[in-house]
């Protein structure tokens, strides 16, 4: 009997150890984000005993260098989330594993319809899908209801009305517009709002267009009116947000996470304007995708695709429990009461999402240099110079020259 038992045990198939996936996520939410992300990973692991995902939260400080070093040293994660054009950059380095088969499977079963086509196309490069978008960031004009009510001013619907309102409320330590020295979003967003942009249809730098000049002239007019806090150029974003929330300005351009910085009483005093009409009636805003991607170094591409899809479909707690600062791209997630009961997120989903445009909006597709365009700092420098009152005639040529240098790898 003992011999028979031994023989039976020796012939039984061995249980394979689970495949290990290294997943690098970034700190997308509040202080509880890492805990909530780990809970999601634990849930995935429990539901997929053949796969073990190990989570690492990568801090935003030097995040790009962290990934570059890992890829160069052959120690890239299997899967990661990343900043807007991170997949594009690493795709150009042959470091990204295309997810074409995953996209096709989702298209066939109908689940891909949950994600707007415009967001998918951001990561459709050279005939391949290089990441799955899971969130999108915008910038919209927030306003202090109490300040406008004090002056009996209706919420602006156009650039002209915004300028008039900002000028009217400025005084006694309160400004019409709050900004900062690193507020590059205000220029990026208004360029898109006015149907301008950084590139032409061939992807060539195009900052010298008439629409772009109009945009810079509008910002310069706000400065000349005295409507922009003179100290803005020395502020960082956190300082500007706190100044706006404390009632030192009537308007501030920011993303969906702004109200996370305010208590309930203050939140009730803050509203968001619908997309404003520019000088020619155009409406629009800038959009930044966040994607989840697999790396070509992975030894487990099938399991990586399984995890990417699962994460995309089950990430609701990243907002409801961890204060995720963007908007989910999936329409099904946006149906959660967390979003539908908020006038801010409802405004973003219903009115901003349909008119949102990426920074490369006129070009045929995104390209790897966009990562450097946003990271270089010349856009924020241009905003600083506008707030310092530098002549418009000098600003755009200098910005165009720097943009050309970045695109040419200089």
CORFENHU-V504990 format. One record per pair of residues at least 4 apart in sequence whose ideal C-beta (glycine too) atoms are under 7 Angstrom apart, sorted by the first residue. I is the first residue (numbers start at 1). J is the second residue. D is the distance in whole Angstrom. If there is no record, write none. Layout:
BEGIN
i = {I/I}
j = {J/J}
d = {D/D}
END
This chain:
BEGIN
i = {1/2/3/4/5/6/7/8/18/18/18/18/19/19/19/19/19/20/20/21/21/21/21/21/21/21/21/22/22/22/22/23/23/23/23/23/23/23/23/23/24/24/24/24/25/25/25/25/25/26/26/26/26/26/27/27/27/27/28/28/28/28/29/29/29/29/29/29/30/30/30/32/32/32/33/33/34/34/35/36/36/36/36/36/37/37/37/37/38/38/39/40/40/40/40/41/41/41/42/43/44/44/44/44/45/45/48/51/51/51/53/58/58/59/62/63/64/64/65/66/67/67/68/69/70/70/70/71/71/71/71/74/76/76/76/77/78/78/78/78/78/79/79/79/79/79/79/80/81/81/82/82/82/82/84/84/84/85/85/85/85/85/86/86/87/87/87/87/87/87/87/88/88/88/88/88/88/88/89/89/89/90/90/91/91/91/91/92/94/95/95/96/96/96/96/97/97/97/97/97/98/98/98/99/99/99/99/99/99/100/100/100/101/101/102/102/102/102/103/103/103/104/105/106/106/107/114/114/114/115/115/115/115/115/116/117/119/119/119/119/120/120/122/122/122/122/123/123/123/123/123/124/124/125/125/125/130/131/131/131/132/132/132/132/133/133/133/133/134/134/134/134/134/134/134/135/135/135/135/135/135/136/136/136/136/136/136/137/137/137/138/138/138/138/138/138/138/138/139/139/139/139/139/139/139/140/140/140/140/140/141/141/141/141/141/142/142/142/142/142/142/143/143/143/143/143/143/144/144/144/144/144/145/145/145/145/146/146/147/147/147/147/148/148/148/148/151/151/153/153/155/155/156/156/156/156/156/157/157/157/157/158/158/158/159/159/159/159/159/160/161/162/162/162/163/163/163/163/164/165/165/165/166/166/166/166/166/166/166/167/167/167/169/169/169/170/170/170/170/170/173/174/174/175/175/175/175/175/176/176/176/176/177/177/177/177/177/178/178/178/178/178/178/178/178/179/179/179/179/179/179/180/180/180/180/180/180/181/181/181/181/181/181/181/182/182/182/183/183/183/183/184/184/184/184/185/185/185/186/186/186/187/187/187/187/188/188/188/188/189/189/189/189/190/190/190/190/191/191/191/191/192/192/192/192/192/192/193/193/193/193/193/193/194/194/194/194/194/194/195/195/195/196/196/196/196/197/197/197/198/198/198/198/198/198/199/199/199/199/199/199/199/200/200/200/201/201/201/203/203/203/203/205/205/205/205/207/207/207/207/207/208/208/208/208/210/211/212/212/213/213/214/214/215/216/216/216/216/216/217/217/218/219/219/220/220/220/221/222/222/223/223/223/223/228/228/229/231/232/232/233/233/233/235/235/237/238/239/240/240/241/241/241/241/242/243/243/244/244/244/245/245/245/254/255/255/256/256/256/256/256/256/257/259/259/259/260/260/262/262/262/263/264/266/272/272/274/274/275/275/275/275/275/275/276/277/277/278/283/284/284/285/285/285/286/286/287/287/287/290/292/292/292/294/294/294/294/294/298/300/301/302/303/304/305/306/307/308/309/310/311/316/316/316/317/317/318/318/319/319/319/320/320/327/327/327/328/328/330/331/334/334/335/337/339/339/340/342/343/344/345/346/347/347/348/348/349/352/357/358/359/359/359/360/360/366/369/369/369/370/371/372/372/373/373/376/377/378/378/378/379/380/381/382/382/382/383/384/385/385/386/386/390/390/394/395/396/397/398/399/400/401/402/403/404/405}
j = {5/6/7/8/9/10/11/12/49/50/51/52/50/51/52/300/303/52/54/51/53/78/79/300/303/304/307/54/56/77/78/41/53/54/55/77/78/79/80/307/56/58/77/80/37/55/57/80/81/58/60/63/81/82/33/57/59/60/33/318/324/325/33/318/322/323/324/325/260/322/323/36/321/322/37/322/38/57/39/40/317/318/321/322/41/55/57/318/42/55/43/44/314/315/317/45/53/55/46/47/48/53/307/310/52/53/306/303/306/307/307/63/66/63/66/67/68/375/69/70/71/86/72/73/75/76/77/76/90/93/95/297/95/295/297/295/294/295/298/300/304/292/293/294/304/307/308/293/290/292/86/87/291/293/288/289/290/89/366/370/371/374/90/371/91/96/123/130/131/291/293/92/125/366/367/368/370/371/93/368/371/95/96/96/125/130/368/368/296/295/296/130/293/295/296/294/295/296/298/301/128/129/130/103/129/132/294/305/308/104/128/129/105/305/106/305/308/309/107/112/129/108/109/111/112/112/330/331/332/119/120/133/329/330/329/121/133/136/289/329/124/133/133/289/358/366/129/130/131/133/291/129/365/130/365/366/293/291/292/293/291/292/308/312/289/290/291/329/290/291/292/312/315/328/329/290/324/326/327/328/329/287/288/289/326/327/329/255/288/326/255/256/285/287/327/348/352/356/185/189/253/254/255/285/286/272/273/285/348/352/251/253/272/273/276/251/252/254/258/270/272/148/155/250/251/271/273/148/247/250/269/270/149/269/270/271/150/269/169/174/247/250/153/155/165/250/168/169/165/168/271/273/161/162/165/273/276/161/274/276/277/162/276/277/163/218/276/278/279/164/165/166/251/276/167/221/222/225/168/169/176/250/170/176/177/222/227/250/251/176/225/227/174/176/250/174/175/176/226/227/248/248/249/227/228/229/248/249/227/249/250/251/222/227/228/249/251/229/232/240/243/244/248/249/252/183/186/228/232/240/387/232/235/236/237/239/240/232/233/234/235/236/380/384/236/237/380/237/240/380/383/188/379/380/383/189/253/286/190/253/383/191/379/382/383/192/286/359/379/193/253/285/286/194/215/218/219/196/197/212/215/197/284/285/286/357/361/276/278/282/283/284/285/211/214/215/278/279/282/211/282/284/209/211/212/215/206/361/362/205/206/207/359/373/403/203/204/205/206/360/362/363/204/206/362/362/363/364/360/363/364/367/400/403/404/407/212/396/399/400/403/212/396/397/400/214/215/216/396/217/396/218/279/219/220/386/392/395/396/221/392/222/223/386/224/386/392/225/227/228/228/386/387/389/232/387/249/235/240/387/384/387/388/239/240/241/242/243/244/252/245/254/258/261/246/248/249/248/249/252/261/262/266/258/325/326/325/326/327/344/345/348/325/267/270/344/323/325/266/267/270/267/268/270/344/347/347/351/283/284/285/351/352/355/283/281/283/282/355/355/357/352/355/356/357/359/356/357/358/326/308/311/312/298/301/304/305/308/304/304/305/306/307/308/309/310/311/312/313/314/315/320/333/336/321/322/322/324/324/328/338/336/338/345/348/349/333/334/334/335/339/349/340/341/345/349/346/346/347/348/349/350/351/352/352/353/353/356/361/366/370/373/374/366/370/370/373/406/407/374/375/376/406/403/406/406/381/382/399/402/383/384/385/386/395/399/387/388/390/395/390/395/394/395/398/399/400/401/402/403/404/405/406/407/408/410}
d = {6/6/6/6/6/6/6/7/6/5/6/4/6/5/7/5/5/5/6/6/5/4/6/6/6/6/6/5/7/4/5/7/5/7/5/6/7/5/7/7/5/5/4/4/6/6/6/7/5/5/7/6/6/7/6/6/6/6/6/7/5/6/4/6/4/4/5/6/7/6/4/6/7/5/6/4/6/5/7/7/5/6/5/4/7/6/7/7/6/6/6/7/6/7/6/6/5/5/6/6/6/6/7/6/6/6/7/5/7/7/6/6/6/7/6/7/6/7/6/6/6/7/6/6/5/5/7/5/6/7/5/6/7/4/5/6/6/6/4/6/5/7/7/5/5/6/6/6/6/5/3/6/6/6/4/5/7/6/7/4/4/7/6/7/6/6/6/5/4/5/5/7/6/5/7/5/6/6/7/5/4/4/5/4/6/5/7/4/6/6/6/5/6/6/6/4/6/5/6/6/4/6/6/6/5/6/7/6/7/6/6/5/6/7/6/5/7/6/6/7/5/6/7/5/4/5/5/5/5/6/6/6/5/6/6/6/4/6/6/5/6/6/6/5/6/6/6/5/4/6/6/6/7/6/6/6/6/3/6/4/6/5/6/6/5/7/5/5/6/7/5/5/6/7/6/4/7/4/7/6/6/5/7/6/6/5/5/5/4/4/6/7/5/6/7/6/5/6/5/4/5/6/6/6/6/5/7/6/7/6/6/6/7/4/7/7/5/6/6/6/5/6/6/6/5/6/6/7/6/5/6/6/6/5/7/5/6/5/5/7/7/4/4/7/7/6/6/5/5/6/7/6/4/4/5/6/7/6/7/6/6/7/6/4/6/6/6/6/6/6/6/6/7/6/6/6/6/7/6/6/7/7/7/3/5/6/4/6/6/6/5/5/6/5/5/7/5/5/6/5/7/6/7/6/6/4/7/5/4/7/5/6/6/5/5/6/5/6/7/5/5/4/7/3/4/5/6/6/4/6/6/6/4/6/5/6/4/7/5/6/6/7/7/5/6/6/5/7/7/7/5/6/4/4/6/6/6/7/6/5/6/6/6/6/5/7/5/6/6/6/6/5/4/6/5/7/7/4/6/6/5/6/5/6/5/5/6/7/5/7/7/5/6/5/6/5/4/7/6/6/4/7/6/4/4/6/7/5/5/7/7/6/6/7/6/5/6/6/5/5/6/5/5/4/6/5/6/7/7/4/7/6/6/4/5/6/5/5/5/4/6/7/6/7/5/7/7/7/6/6/6/6/6/7/6/7/5/6/6/6/6/7/7/5/6/6/5/6/5/5/5/6/6/6/6/6/6/6/7/5/5/5/6/4/5/6/6/6/6/7/6/7/7/5/6/4/6/7/5/4/6/5/6/4/7/7/6/6/5/7/6/6/3/5/7/6/5/7/4/5/7/7/7/7/5/5/7/5/4/7/6/6/6/5/7/5/6/5/5/5/5/5/6/5/6/6/4/6/6/6/5/6/7/6/7/4/7/6/5/6/6/7/6/6/6/6/6/6/6/6/6/6/5/6/4/7/5/4/4/7/6/7/5/6/5/6/4/6/7/7/5/5/6/5/5/7/6/6/6/7/6/6/6/7/5/6/5/6/4/7/6/7/7/5/6/6/6/6/5/7/6/6/5/7/6/6/6/6/6/4/7/6/6/7/6/5/7/6/4/6/7/7/6/6/6/6/6/6/7/6/6/7/7/6/6/4}
END
